[in-house]
Amino acid sequence: MLKSQAWKWVKRKLKMMRLNQAFKEPYKRIEGLSNFENQKVAKLNLNENFFIPREKLFELIIEALEDLDPRLYPQDEGETLRDKISEYVDFPADNIVIGNGGDELLERIAHLFLEKGEQAITISPTFSTYRFAVNLQRAKLIEVPLREDFSLDVDGLLSNVTPKTKVLFLCSPNNPTANQFEIDEITFISESFPGVVVVDEAYVEFADYSAAPLIKKYENLIVVRTFSKAFGLAGLRLGYCIADTEIARVLSEGVSPPFPVNMVSLKVGAKILENIALFKEAVLKIRKEREKLVKALNDINGVKAFDSKTNFVLFKTEKPLDDVYNSLLQRRVIVRKIGDVLGFQNCLRATVGLPWMNAKLIDALREICS
Ligand SMILES: Cc1ncc(COP(=O)(O)O)c(C=O)c1O
């Protein structure tokens, strides 16, 4: 192929990817975020966890890396972490797959189970990676709206299933609505859906129950989890999923690069699980702060906050979305713009931050909204 021909082909390919929407929505970079805690910026846009002090996490990281030899490819570190996760989730290690964040595992799952022209189904609104992962396979994603009270429309989901529908993604608790779906409904869906059901439990530690025990009965169920939320490790990109052993083996060995996760993250992940009490304590604090935050938001005129089973809160304002968002930014409070959620307009999402962060959000909203 002549060079110019090759380049034309490359450009066609890139255009196709754009048309196919297989693009991640870039996270908007916000200036001046280094050292945000000292600068008193309430960074509440990405559901990160600030309840484990950075110094403490650093201590654990240094301990974990004492015998690190970065010249080597990861060796036993993956197995060690799998054993620790196995203990944490009470499933044999053969059921566990470790990945470079929950996102990467969702992509691996889509890669394994979806082909061009096939379909996946999910709820709306929900986490955007499902769309990205499905588009990457050149499959189609059907979105079935939640009911006005954010509950699942189980009939709606199942009535949209066709012979082409291979994967069903459920985020529970759901991002951005923050509610957890009924376990009976997840059971019914796992039993009725003629393909693979993926339950994304990124926020499960902040919720009431897990769908994972259902895997013992329904081999078509995969539960995806992350170290980014309850374990405060978003920057090290570590996630895992729990699946039937045959599925787990192919997800680990078949549709995975040879060394998907770096040695540092593997070692730190294991160290975190050795110190699980510290993280459980932080989760308890987040739950308590969450209840206070929901109440304080609801006490502001012109603001309505929804209940949450996650480490973030969805709220709506009477004032226009962009005005509220920009006014918060001016006051050094960063939240996530969501927009319309079913019948609710001007919705924003805020991480449950440290008490001073939440106070800053509340004070700012009181000024802006009431
Ligand atoms: C529902 C949900 N799933 C998965 C993820 C991604 O997790 P990770 O950081 O492990 O890729 C997020 C991140 O915000 C999320 O909200």
PDBQT file of the ligand as one rigid body, heavy atoms in Angstrom, charges set to zero:
ROOT
HETATM    1  C1  LIG A 401     -20.603   2.499  38.364  1.00  0.00    +0.000 C 
HETATM    2  C2  LIG A 401     -19.136   2.533  38.139  1.00  0.00    +0.000 A 
HETATM    3  N1  LIG A 401     -18.512   1.439  37.689  1.00  0.00    +0.000 NA
HETATM    4  C3  LIG A 401     -17.193   1.438  37.475  1.00  0.00    +0.000 A 
HETATM    5  C4  LIG A 401     -16.445   2.563  37.696  1.00  0.00    +0.000 A 
HETATM    6  C5  LIG A 401     -15.005   2.569  37.346  1.00  0.00    +0.000 C 
HETATM    7  O1  LIG A 401     -14.222   2.043  38.298  1.00  0.00    +0.000 OA
HETATM    8  P1  LIG A 401     -12.662   1.984  38.090  1.00  0.00    +0.000 P 
HETATM    9  O2  LIG A 401     -12.091   3.229  38.678  1.00  0.00    +0.000 OA
HETATM   10  O3  LIG A 401     -12.268   0.752  38.826  1.00  0.00    +0.000 OA
HETATM   11  O4  LIG A 401     -12.390   1.855  36.622  1.00  0.00    +0.000 OA
HETATM   12  C6  LIG A 401     -17.041   3.723  38.182  1.00  0.00    +0.000 A 
HETATM   13  C7  LIG A 401     -16.249   4.928  38.402  1.00  0.00    +0.000 C 
HETATM   14  O5  LIG A 401     -16.694   5.979  38.776  1.00  0.00    +0.000 OA
HETATM   15  C8  LIG A 401     -18.434   3.715  38.391  1.00  0.00    +0.000 A 
HETATM   16  O6  LIG A 401     -19.080   4.800  38.825  1.00  0.00    +0.000 OA
ENDROOT
TORSDOF 0
